[in-house]
Amino acid sequence: MFMARLEWSARHPSDRTAAGRRSQPGRGELRRSTLERRYDFHLGEAVMAALQGSHDKAAGHSGRALLISRELYAEAADPARHQPELAAALCAHARYGGGTGQAIAMLTESAGHYAALAEADPAAYEVPRIDVLSRIALAADAAGGTGDAIGLLREVVGMYLKAPAADEEERDLGLARARFHLGRCLNQTGLDADGLAETEAGLELAADVLDRLHGATSDPGWLVAGPRYLQLAAPDWAAAAVRAMTAHAAAGRWQQAATAARTAAAVAGGLAELGGDALRDAHTAISARADEVLAKAKHPDRAAAE
């Protein structure tokens, strides 16, 4: 799922980091600096472990990052200095917190921090705030509230479309992911046509973002070299492409199925290059299915007769 903002602090250095570099550190500053480095390490390790499918490892690093962020926030003379790290850590660890209720509580706390930050700096923090709302929708879906998730995801889509952003590509990829999940939820309620439309809108937007980043899935290591938010979006992107491929193939729309198949195989291949047996196994399975679809797309009359 959806792991938004897991490395927010690494990509957006906070005021506390800059201040620490400008001043000669005393004992308290040295301790704080050590905690900050530990936070960055554990959050980064949690990101990579989650991408590679190492759930327990990701949970362990994520939990340590959250504890450190709470310590930094509680001990700071100006707690707002460490609010971005705490908000990001809460969002990251919600998926490991133990149950839907606790996950939603952590996400709600994270959203509150981001809301306060966005009030002062909307370009930097409005997108993270919306990302957390997407996560809340997914938690609701996982708890059986798919209808509520659909309603919230529709609101989220509208929010992304209006949101200011320091990084427009990151915002638009967040929008693409919201559309992927909205499409999946609509499929679960039997609204297959609407679900496919949302999924394909997300696929088109993700491809456009990649173009704007001057990337191409045909380039070796394209995902390894990409920004972290692109890597984090890739699992949802691959899954959405597989759903589109499957839907089009079932309806005999072989050219559309082939387009989705190429995307699914390429994004899964990019994920496999990040490492981990789970990602490599998923790439093998997706590529095999994509090859079947591409073969049938070359001979649609024969495929229709099968």
C-alpha positions in Angstrom: 0.0 0.0 0.0 0.3 3.3 0.4 3.6 4.6 2.2 3.5 8.3 1.7 6.0 10.6 3.3 8.3 7.9 4.8 11.3 9.9 3.9 10.0 13.5 4.2 12.8 14.7 6.4 15.5 13.3 4.2 14.1 15.2 1.2 13.1 18.3 3.0 15.8 19.3 5.6 14.1 21.1 8.4 15.0 24.3 10.1 16.5 22.5 13.0 19.0 20.8 10.7 20.2 24.0 9.2 20.4 25.7 12.6 22.5 22.8 14.0 25.0 23.2 11.1 25.4 26.9 11.6 26.1 26.8 15.4 28.9 25.3 17.4 27.2 22.4 19.1 27.2 22.0 22.9 26.4 18.8 24.7 22.7 19.1 24.2 23.1 19.9 20.6 25.4 17.0 20.1 22.9 14.6 21.6 20.1 16.1 19.5 22.3 15.8 16.4 22.9 12.1 17.2 19.2 11.5 17.6 18.5 13.2 14.3 21.0 11.0 12.5 19.6 7.9 14.1 16.1 9.0 13.1 17.1 9.5 9.5 18.9 6.1 9.4 16.0 4.2 10.9 13.4 5.9 8.7 15.5 5.2 5.6 15.9 1.6 6.5 12.2 1.3 7.1 11.5 2.6 3.6 13.7 0.2 1.9 12.7 -2.8 4.0 9.0 -2.1 3.3 9.6 -1.8 -0.5 11.4 -5.1 -0.4 8.6 -6.8 1.5 10.5 -7.3 4.8 7.6 -6.5 7.0 9.2 -7.2 10.4 12.4 -5.4 9.6 10.4 -2.4 8.3 8.3 -2.4 11.5 11.3 -2.5 13.7 13.1 0.4 12.1 9.9 2.4 11.8 9.1 2.0 15.4 12.5 3.2 16.4 12.2 6.2 14.2 8.9 7.0 15.9 10.3 6.8 19.4 13.2 9.0 18.4 10.9 11.6 16.8 8.8 11.7 19.9 11.9 12.2 22.1 13.1 15.0 19.9 9.7 16.7 19.9 9.2 16.4 23.6 12.6 17.7 24.5 12.9 20.6 22.1 12.5 24.1 23.4 10.6 24.7 20.2 8.6 21.5 19.5 7.6 22.8 16.0 11.2 22.4 15.0 10.8 18.6 15.1 7.1 18.5 14.1 7.8 17.4 10.5 9.8 14.4 11.6 7.1 13.3 14.1 4.3 13.7 11.6 6.3 11.6 9.0 7.1 8.9 11.6 3.5 8.6 12.8 2.3 8.2 9.2 5.0 5.7 8.4 4.5 3.5 11.5 0.7 3.5 11.4 0.7 0.4 9.2 2.6 -1.5 11.9 0.9 -0.1 15.0 -1.3 -3.1 15.7 -4.9 -2.9 14.5 -7.1 -0.6 12.5 -8.1 1.6 15.4 -4.6 2.3 16.4 -3.5 2.9 12.8 -6.3 5.5 12.4 -5.4 7.1 15.7 -1.7 7.5 14.6 -2.7 8.8 11.2 -5.1 11.3 12.7 -2.3 12.5 15.0 0.0 12.8 12.0 -2.6 14.7 10.0 -3.0 17.1 12.9 0.7 17.9 12.9 0.7 18.3 9.1 -2.4 20.6 9.3 -0.6 22.9 11.7 2.5 22.9 9.5 0.5 23.5 6.3 -1.1 26.5 7.8 2.3 28.2 8.0 3.8 26.7 4.8 1.2 25.2 2.5 3.5 24.6 -0.4 5.7 22.4 1.7 3.1 20.6 3.9 -0.3 20.5 2.2 0.6 17.5 0.0 1.8 15.5 3.0 -1.4 16.4 4.9 -3.4 15.0 1.9 -1.2 11.9 1.7 -2.2 11.1 5.3 -5.9 11.4 4.5 -5.3 8.9 1.7 -3.8 6.5 4.3 -6.8 7.0 6.5 -9.1 6.0 3.6 -7.1 2.9 3.1 -7.3 2.0 6.7 -11.0 2.4 6.6 -11.2 0.1 3.5 -9.1 -2.5 5.3 -11.5 -2.4 8.2 -14.5 -3.1 5.9 -15.6 0.5 5.3 -15.1 0.5 1.6 -17.9 3.0 1.0 -16.4 5.4 3.5 -13.0 4.9 1.8 -14.5 5.8 -1.6 -16.0 9.0 -0.2 -12.8 10.1 1.4 -10.7 9.2 -1.7 -13.0 11.2 -3.9 -12.4 14.2 -1.5 -8.7 13.5 -1.6 -8.6 13.6 -5.4 -10.2 17.0 -5.3 -7.7 18.2 -2.7 -4.7 17.1 -4.7 -6.1 19.0 -7.8 -6.2 22.2 -5.8 -3.1 21.8 -3.6 -0.1 24.1 -3.8 3.2 22.1 -4.0 6.9 22.8 -3.9 7.3 19.7 -6.0 4.5 19.3 -8.5 5.7 15.9 -9.7 5.4 14.5 -6.1 1.9 16.0 -5.8 0.7 14.6 -9.1 2.1 11.1 -8.2 0.2 11.3 -5.0 -2.9 12.1 -7.0 -2.2 9.1 -9.3 -1.9 6.8 -6.3 -5.2 8.1 -4.9 -6.8 7.3 -8.2 -5.3 3.8 -8.2 -6.8 3.1 -4.8 -10.2 4.8 -5.6 -10.3 2.5 -8.7 -9.6 -0.6 -6.6 -12.3 0.3 -4.1 -14.8 1.0 -6.8 -14.1 -2.4 -8.2 -14.7 -4.0 -4.8 -18.2 -2.5 -4.8 -19.0 -3.8 -8.3 -18.5 -0.4 -10.1 -16.0 -1.9 -12.6 -16.3 0.6 -15.3 -15.8 3.5 -12.9 -13.0 1.7 -11.2 -11.2 1.1 -14.5 -11.7 4.7 -15.5 -10.0 5.9 -12.2 -7.2 3.4 -12.6 -6.4 4.4 -16.1 -6.5 8.1 -15.2 -3.9 7.3 -12.5 -1.8 5.3 -15.0 -1.8 8.2 -17.5 -0.8 10.7 -14.8 2.0 8.5 -13.4 3.4 8.1 -17.0 3.2 11.9 -17.4 5.1 12.4 -14.1 7.8 10.1 -15.3 8.1 12.0 -18.5 8.5 15.2 -16.6 11.2 13.6 -14.5 13.0 12.8 -17.8 12.8 9.1 -17.0 11.8 6.1 -19.0 11.0 2.6 -17.8 13.2 1.3 -20.6 16.3 2.8 -19.0 18.2 0.3 -16.8 17.9 1.2 -13.2 15.3 3.8 -13.9 13.6 3.3 -10.5 16.8 2.9 -8.5 17.9 6.3 -9.8 14.5 7.9 -9.3 13.4 10.0 -6.3 12.1 8.2 -3.2 8.5 9.3 -3.8 8.7 7.5 -7.2 10.0 4.4 -5.6 7.2 4.5 -3.0 4.6 4.9 -5.6 5.8 2.0 -7.7 4.0 -0.9 -5.9 0.6 0.8 -6.3 1.5 1.7 -9.9 2.4 -1.9 -10.8 -0.7 -3.3 -9.1 -3.0 -0.7 -10.9 -1.4 -1.7 -14.2 -2.1 -5.4 -13.5 -5.7 -4.6 -12.7 -6.1 -2.7 -15.9 -4.4 -5.4 -17.9 -6.7 -8.1 -16.4 -9.9 -6.1 -17.0 -9.1 -5.3 -20.6 -8.0 -8.8 -21.4 -11.2 -10.2 -19.9 -13.2 -7.9 -22.1 -11.2 -8.8 -25.2 -9.7 -5.3 -25.5 -6.3 -6.7 -26.4 -4.5 -3.5 -27.5 -5.5 -1.7 -24.2 -4.5 -4.8 -22.3 -1.1 -4.8 -24.0 -0.5 -1.2 -23.1 -1.2 -2.0 -19.4 0.8 -5.2 -19.6 3.9 -3.3 -20.8 3.5 -0.8 -17.9 3.0 -3.6 -15.3 6.1 -5.5 -16.4 8.2 -2.4 -16.6 7.3 -1.0 -13.2 7.6 -4.5 -11.6 11.0 -4.8 -13.2 12.0 -1.5 -11.7 10.9 -2.7 -8.3 12.9 -5.9 -8.8 16.1 -3.9 -9.3 15.6 -2.5 -5.8 16.3 -5.9 -4.4 14.5 -8.5 -2.4 13.1 -11.9 -3.3 9.5 -10.8 -3.0 10.0 -8.1 -5.6 11.9 -10.4 -7.9 9.2 -13.1 -7.6 6.4 -10.6 -8.3 8.3 -9.4 -11.4 8.6 -12.9 -12.7 4.9 -13.6 -12.2 3.7 -10.2 -13.7 6.1 -10.6 -16.6 4.8 -14.1 -17.4 1.2 -12.8 -17.4 2.1 -9.8 -19.4 3.9 -11.9 -22.0 0.7 -14.0 -22.5 -1.4 -10.8 -23.0 1.1 -9.3 -25.5 1.1 -12.6 -27.4 -2.7 -12.5 -27.7 -2.6 -8.8 -28.6 -0.6 -9.7 -31.7 -3.3 -12.2 -32.8 -6.6 -10.9 -31.4 -8.7 -13.0 -33.7 -7.0 -16.1 -32.5 -7.3 -15.0 -28.9 -11.1 -14.3 -29.3 -11.5 -17.9 -30.6 -9.8 -19.4 -27.6 
